[in-house]
Amino acid sequence: MTKEVREFPNLERFADAGLGIDGPALAEPARSTLPEEVVIPEARRDEHDDEHDHEFENYRRRVRKEMEEHEVRVRETIMLDFLEVADNLERAMAASKKGGAQSLEAVREGIASVLRLFQAKLQRHAVTPIDADGKPFDPRVHHAVAQSISTDTIPGTVLQEVQKGYWMDGRLLRPASVVVASAPAEGGPPDEEAGTDDPAAQWHGYQRNRR
C-alpha cells in the first residue's frame, strides 16, 4: 500500500509574504492623510472679505435710502396740513376785501375756522398746548418774560400767558412765555423790574431786548 505524502509549503515564503499559517495577517488600517485644519488660501480669504464688505455697504445704502424716503413722506404730510391752513387763511383774506359789516363777520368766522383747523392739525401730530394761565409758575415748562404787581393774585402765579407753550409726544416742544404775578412793594416805590403794568408792553419790550 502506497502511503500519501503531503508537502507543506515553505513557511519562510508565507512569512515573507506577510501571511500566517492560519490565514492572512490583519493589516494595520491606513492612517488619514487629511490635514487637521483646512487652510483657506489668502486670495480666497481676501475675496470673501471683499464680498462681505460689499454686502454691508449695500445694506447701509438701502437703510439710508429708506430713512430718507420716510423723512420725505413725513415732511410731505406736515406740509399738506400747513397748505390746508394756508388755503383757509387766503379765503379769509379774500372775504375781508369785500368790505362791510358782513365782510368783517365773515373774516372773524374764517379766522376762527382756521384756528380750529390748525389746532386739529397740531393734535394730529401729537402736539398739545400747555395749560399755563392761572397755574403756579413752573420753570420746567414756563418761561417768565415779565412780572406784574397784583393784589388779588398769589405771588408766583402765572398772571397772563403771552405765548402758548406746547408738548409733543409728552416732551416739551416749547415753554409757555408768561407774565408772573408779584406782590406789591411795602412802603416803597414800585418794583423796577416789573416796569409797566401792561403785560403786552412788557412782552414787546422783552422781544426787543432779545434782538
C-alpha positions as CSV (number, residue, x, y, z in Angstrom):
1,M,0.0,0.0,0.0
2,T,1.3,3.3,-1.1
3,K,1.4,6.0,1.7
4,E,0.3,9.5,0.6
5,V,2.9,12.1,1.4
6,R,1.7,15.7,1.7
7,E,4.1,18.5,1.1
8,F,3.7,21.6,3.3
9,P,4.6,25.0,1.8
10,N,7.7,26.7,2.7
11,L,6.8,28.6,5.9
12,E,9.5,31.1,5.2
13,R,7.8,32.2,2.0
14,F,4.5,32.7,3.9
15,A,6.3,34.8,6.5
16,D,7.9,36.9,3.7
17,A,4.5,37.5,2.1
18,G,3.0,38.7,5.4
19,L,0.8,35.7,5.8
20,G,0.3,33.5,8.8
21,I,-0.3,29.8,9.0
22,D,-3.9,30.2,9.9
23,G,-4.7,32.8,7.3
24,P,-3.8,36.3,6.1
25,A,-2.4,38.6,8.7
26,L,-4.5,41.6,9.8
27,A,-3.0,44.7,8.2
28,E,-3.0,47.9,10.2
29,P,-5.6,50.4,8.9
30,A,-4.2,53.2,6.9
31,R,-4.0,56.5,8.7
32,S,-5.9,59.5,7.4
33,T,-3.7,61.8,5.3
34,L,-6.2,64.8,5.6
35,P,-4.8,67.9,7.4
36,E,-6.1,68.6,10.8
37,E,-7.1,72.2,9.8
38,V,-8.4,73.3,6.5
39,V,-6.3,76.3,5.4
40,I,-8.1,78.8,3.1
41,P,-5.8,80.3,0.6
42,E,-5.1,84.0,1.2
43,A,-6.5,85.1,-2.2
44,R,-9.9,83.4,-1.4
45,R,-10.0,84.9,2.1
46,D,-9.5,88.4,0.7
47,E,-12.2,87.7,-1.9
48,H,-14.6,86.6,0.9
49,D,-13.8,89.8,3.0
50,D,-14.4,92.0,-0.1
51,E,-17.7,90.3,-0.7
52,H,-18.8,90.8,2.9
53,D,-17.8,94.5,2.9
54,H,-19.7,95.0,-0.4
55,E,-22.9,93.4,1.1
56,F,-22.6,95.5,4.2
57,E,-22.2,98.7,2.2
58,N,-25.2,97.8,0.1
59,Y,-27.2,97.3,3.3
60,R,-26.1,100.7,4.7
61,R,-27.2,102.4,1.4
62,R,-30.5,100.7,1.5
63,V,-31.2,101.6,5.1
64,R,-30.1,105.2,4.4
65,K,-32.4,105.5,1.4
66,E,-35.4,104.1,3.3
67,M,-34.8,106.6,6.2
68,E,-34.6,109.5,3.7
69,E,-37.8,108.3,1.9
70,H,-39.6,108.0,5.3
71,E,-38.4,111.5,6.3
72,V,-39.7,112.9,3.0
73,R,-43.1,111.3,3.5
74,V,-43.4,112.7,7.0
75,R,-42.5,116.2,5.7
76,E,-45.0,115.9,2.9
77,T,-47.7,115.1,5.4
78,I,-46.9,118.1,7.5
79,M,-46.6,120.4,4.6
80,L,-50.0,119.3,3.2
81,D,-51.6,120.1,6.6
82,F,-50.0,123.6,6.5
83,L,-51.1,124.1,2.9
84,E,-54.7,123.4,4.0
85,V,-54.4,126.0,6.8
86,A,-52.9,128.5,4.3
87,D,-55.8,127.9,1.9
88,N,-58.3,128.8,4.6
89,L,-56.3,132.0,5.5
90,E,-56.4,133.1,1.9
91,R,-60.2,132.6,1.8
92,A,-60.5,134.8,4.9
93,M,-58.3,137.5,3.4
94,A,-60.4,137.4,0.2
95,A,-63.5,137.8,2.3
96,S,-62.1,140.8,4.1
97,K,-61.6,142.7,0.8
98,K,-65.3,142.8,0.2
99,G,-65.9,145.4,3.0
100,G,-69.0,146.0,5.1
101,A,-70.2,144.6,8.4
102,Q,-71.0,141.2,6.8
103,S,-67.5,141.0,5.4
104,L,-66.0,141.7,8.9
105,E,-68.1,139.0,10.4
106,A,-67.1,136.6,7.7
107,V,-63.4,137.3,8.4
108,R,-63.9,136.6,12.1
109,E,-65.6,133.3,11.3
110,G,-62.9,132.5,8.8
111,I,-60.1,133.2,11.3
112,A,-61.9,131.1,14.0
113,S,-62.3,128.3,11.5
114,V,-58.6,128.4,10.5
115,L,-57.6,128.3,14.2
116,R,-59.8,125.3,14.9
117,L,-58.3,123.6,11.8
118,F,-54.8,124.4,12.8
119,Q,-55.4,123.1,16.4
120,A,-56.7,119.8,14.9
121,K,-53.6,119.5,12.7
122,L,-51.4,120.0,15.8
123,Q,-53.3,117.3,17.7
124,R,-52.8,115.0,14.7
125,H,-49.1,115.3,15.1
126,A,-49.3,114.8,18.9
127,V,-48.7,118.5,19.7
128,T,-50.8,119.7,22.6
129,P,-50.9,123.1,24.4
130,I,-49.6,123.7,27.9
131,D,-52.2,124.9,30.3
132,A,-50.4,127.8,32.0
133,D,-52.9,130.5,32.7
134,G,-53.6,130.8,36.5
135,K,-51.1,128.0,37.3
136,P,-48.2,128.3,39.7
137,F,-45.0,129.3,37.9
138,D,-43.0,126.2,36.9
139,P,-39.6,126.9,35.4
140,R,-39.6,123.5,33.7
141,V,-42.5,124.4,31.4
142,H,-42.9,128.2,31.8
143,H,-40.6,131.0,30.7
144,A,-41.1,134.2,32.7
145,V,-40.8,137.3,30.5
146,A,-42.1,139.8,32.9
147,Q,-43.6,140.4,36.4
148,S,-46.7,142.3,37.1
149,I,-47.8,143.5,40.6
150,S,-51.1,142.1,41.6
151,T,-53.0,142.5,44.9
152,D,-55.6,139.8,44.2
153,T,-53.4,137.0,42.9
154,I,-51.0,134.8,44.8
155,P,-47.4,135.9,44.0
156,G,-45.6,133.4,41.8
157,T,-48.8,132.6,39.8
158,V,-49.0,132.9,36.1
159,L,-50.9,136.1,35.6
160,Q,-51.1,136.1,31.8
161,E,-49.9,133.8,29.0
162,V,-48.4,135.9,26.2
163,Q,-47.1,133.0,24.1
164,K,-48.5,129.5,24.3
165,G,-46.3,126.5,25.0
166,Y,-46.6,123.1,23.6
167,W,-45.9,119.4,24.3
168,M,-45.1,116.9,21.6
169,D,-45.4,113.2,22.4
170,G,-45.2,114.0,26.1
171,R,-42.0,116.0,25.6
172,L,-41.6,119.8,25.9
173,L,-41.6,121.3,22.5
174,R,-41.7,125.0,23.6
175,P,-42.2,126.5,27.0
176,A,-45.0,128.9,27.6
177,S,-43.9,132.6,27.8
178,V,-45.8,134.0,30.8
179,V,-46.2,137.1,33.0
180,V,-45.8,136.2,36.7
181,A,-47.7,137.9,39.5
182,S,-45.6,139.6,42.1
183,A,-46.6,141.2,45.4
184,P,-46.6,145.0,45.8
185,A,-43.6,146.5,47.5
186,E,-44.2,147.5,51.1
187,G,-43.8,151.3,51.7
188,G,-41.5,151.9,48.7
189,P,-41.5,152.7,45.0
190,P,-42.9,150.1,42.6
191,D,-40.7,147.3,41.6
192,E,-38.4,148.5,38.9
193,E,-38.2,145.0,37.4
194,A,-41.9,145.0,36.9
195,G,-41.9,148.3,34.9
196,T,-45.2,149.0,33.3
197,D,-48.2,147.0,34.5
198,D,-49.3,146.3,30.9
199,P,-48.2,142.6,30.2
200,A,-48.4,143.1,26.5
201,A,-46.0,146.1,26.6
202,Q,-43.6,144.0,28.8
203,W,-43.7,141.2,26.3
204,H,-42.9,143.5,23.4
205,G,-40.0,145.0,25.4
206,Y,-38.7,141.5,26.1
207,Q,-38.8,140.7,22.5
208,R,-36.9,143.9,21.6
209,N,-34.2,143.0,24.2
210,R,-33.8,139.6,22.7
211,R,-32.8,141.2,19.4
